[in-house]
Amino acid sequence: MNFYRGTGVALVTPFNEKGEIDEISLRQLVREVIQGGVDYLVALGTTSEAATLTEAERLQVLTIILEENQGRLPVMVGIGGNNTAEVLKNIRNFPFVKECCAVLSVTPYYNKPSQEGLYRHFKTLSESSPLPVFLYNVPGRTGVNMSAQTVVRLAQDCPGIVGVKEASGNFEQATEILKYKRKDFAVVSGDDGLILPLMSIGMSGVISVAANVCPAEFSTLVRLANEGNFGAAVEIHLRLSDLCKALFIEGNPTGIKAALQVKGTIRSNCLRLPLVEASEGLCRHLKALLQELKSV
């Protein structure tokens, strides 16, 4: 589990002007983040627009990522939903067990389960999954917060659950998880702007959106924090803070796709409805921020 003590990048899915998967851009993105020093790749998460991909497209995206990665980095794959039986079927039938390291599974959304419902959902998944399960708590998107007590209970009762991507932005909750979790249970940040503050209280890394466009900077930040060199890490944290905020002004992955197009990594910043591309104003703002970071 050492790679969880580092930087994971939640990869976007580039589309062309026709709305089709842009394989050339996706391969370029994978190459760039690997060269930037990230520790692992996360495929088919929120940032990938997995909700608007067909089953065939999800397999296509993952196949491209695995081919371009060539076994260099661990690959975590997003498999989640609000129907436990369906999620369980998708995990059991997952065709790339040998090529992936873990399943990242978001808390069930829309139907707003209780804490007991969340516990039973993830316990059921962990008992039948051929891969380790990584919890994903992002209440701003799902409408339900998985409490610290539920996370700790799952960590204690389910050896197949190996960690949590905690994106509640709640320091008190993060502190409680870190205080009471089992020793080998990984806790990583799901908020780019809070990486350093959360690592200062014991988190071991991040699953990052912004690392798509600045992989070297975020990898260095996380490495310095894990080494205890918080003085140098603070400098990078402050340099990146404006970019982290700007990337989410119009939502994710709208901002990160615009930034990647500005950088030249992907050829189009197209998204699939109901998401829409970034405004011209945001694109100009992101271009200025990226130019400033490059010149520092």
N, C-alpha and C positions, 0 to 999 in steps of 0.2 A: 504493500500500500504506500510505498515511499513517494510515488508520483503525485499522490494527493497533497503532499507537502510541497506545493508549487503552484504553477499557473496552468490552468486549463482554459481553452478558448472555445466559446460557443459559436461554432461556425455559421455564417450566413449561407443561404442558398441563392446564388446569383441567377437572375432570369434575363433573357434577352427581350427585345422590344415586342416580341410576339407572346411573351409570357412563358416561354419554354426554358427549361433548365439550361444554363450556360456552362457547359462542361469545361470549356477552356478557362473561363474565369475562376471556376471552383478549383480547378487544379492549380492555377496560379496562386490562389489564396492559401491553399494547403502548403505549397512550397514556401511561401513567404512567412507564414507563422512558424513553421518548423525551423527555418533559417533564423527567425527572430528569437529562438530559444525557449519556446513554451514547453511545458512538461507533458501535456497530454491534450488530445483533441476531443471535443464534445460534438457529436453529430445528432441532428434531428431534435434539437432542443427548441425552446421558444424562439430564439433568434433565427432559426432555420426556416421559419414559417411552416413548420411541419403540419399545422392544422389545415393548411390549404394545399398540401401535397396529397396526391393519390397514393395508394399502397405501392403501386409500381414505381412511382416517382421517388418515394422514400427509399426503396431498395436501390434505385438508380443513384441517388445522392450518396448513399452509404457505400455503394460499390466504388464510385469515383474516389471518395475520400480514402478508402482502404487501399485502392490501387496506387494512388499518388503517395500515400504515407509509406507504403512498402515495409510495414512492420517497424518503422523507426520509433514511433511513439505509441503509447497506449491510446485506445479509442473507446470512449464512453458513448453509449447510444441512448437517446431519449425514447422511452416507451411508457406512455401514461394515458390517463383518461378518467372519466367519471363513471365507468361501468366496470366494476372489479372483474367480472367474468370475462369481459372482452379484453381487458388489459392482460389478464392472466393467459388467455389464449394467444395473444400476440407475443407475449414473452416466451411461452412454451414452443411456439412455432417459429421463433426467430432463427433465420438461417445462418447467422454469422457469429455463433457462440464462440468458436475458436479464435476469431479475429478481434473480438471486443473484450474489454476488461470488466465492464459493469453496465448496469441499466440505471439511467437517471429517470426517476419516475415522479412526476409532479403530483401534488395533492389533488384529489378529485375536485373539479370545479363545477359551478352552477347549482348543483343539488345540495350544497352546503351541509355536509355530514357533520355529526357531532365528533368530539374527540375520540369517543369509543369507536365510532364508525371509521375514523381515520386509522386508528390502531389496528382494527380487524382487517381493513383493506390492505395495509402494507404487510401485516403479518401473513396474510394469505398469499400475497405475491412472493414474499421471501421464502416461504416454505416450498414453493414449486418452481422458482426461477433457476435456470441452469447457470445464471450469472449472479454475482453479488449485486445487491440493490443499493442505490444511492438515493436518499430522499431529497425532494425538492420542495421547499416551502416558500411560496411567493404569493402572499395573501392579497397584494395589490392587483393581481391578475385573476386569482381563483375565487376570491370572495370568502375564503376561509383560512384562518391562521391555525397552523399546527403548533400547539403550545409546547413549551420547553418540556413539560412533564410528559407529554405524549412522545416526543422525540427520545427522551431519556428512557422511557419505558420500552420503546421499540429497540433501542440500542442494547438494553439489558436482556430482553427476552428473545431477540432474533439475531443470532450470529451471522446470518446471511445478509443483514443490513449493515453496511460498512461505513456509512457516513451520511451527511446532510449538506446540501447547498442551502444555506440560510439567507433568505432575501427579504426578511420582514423589516429590516432596518431598525429593529428594536434591540438596543444594547442590553437592556435588562434581561430579555429573553435569551440573547446570545450568551450572556454571562452565566445564566442558570444551566444552559446546555453544557457549556464548557466545564462547569464546576462538577456536574453530576454524571456525565457520560462515562461509558466504559473507556478504559485506557486506549484501546486501539481503534476507537471510533473517530473518524475524520469529520471535522467541522470546517467548511470553507465558506467564504463570503460569496454572495450572489449580487453584491452591489459594488460596482467599480469605484465609486467615490468614497467608499468606506473601508477599502481593503486595509489600509495601514491602521486606522483606529481599531478595527476588529482583530487584526493580527497582534496588536499590542496587548490584547487580553487573552490571546491563546489560540486564535484560529490559525490554520496551517497553510492557507492559500486562498485561491479564488477560482471560480469559473467565470471568466470575463467576457463581456461583449466588446469592450474597447480594445482588447488585445488583438482583435481582428486587424486593426489598423496600426497599432503601435505595439507589436508583440515584444520587441526587445526592451522597451521601456517598462512595460508591466512585468515582464519576467525578471528584470533587474530589481524592480521595487520589491517583489515578493521574495526573491532570493536574499536581498539585504535584510529584510525584516526577519526572515527565518534564521539568519546568521546573527541576529541581535544588533545589527548596525542600523539603529533607528535614526541616527543623525543624517546619514546619507540617504536613507529611505524617505525621510521627511522632505528633502529637497526635491526628489522625483515626484512624490505625492502632490506637492504644491504646484509643480510645473504642469501636472496632468489634470489638475482639478477643474479648470475651465473646460477642457475637452470633455471630461466625464459628464459635466452638466449639459453641455451643448448637444451631446449625442442623444439625449433623452428629451429634448425640448418638444419634439414632434413625435415622440414615441419610438419604440424599438420594434423591428430593426430599421425603421425609416432613417434615423440619423446615421447609423453605422454603415448602411449601404451608400448613403450620400458621401460619407467620408472615404469609403473604399473606392468609389468612382473618382473622387477628387484626386486621390492618391495614384490612381491608375491601375489598381489591382483588379478591379472588375470593370467591365465595359459599359454596364448600365446599372442605374439605381432603381430599376423597376421592382415593384412589389405586386402582390396579388390582392385584389379587392377582398375584403373591405379596407385593406391598408392601401395608402397612396404614397407616391414618392415625395421627397422633401421639397419644401418651398425653395425658390431661388435665393431668398434671404438667408435661409439656414445653410444652403450650400456655400454661399459666399463667406459666411461666418466660420464654417468648418474649414474652408480653404485657408483662411487667415490664421486660424489656430494651428493647423498642421504646418503651415509655413513658419510660424513662430517657433514651434517645437523643434523643427528641423534646424533652425538657425541658432538655437541656444547651445 
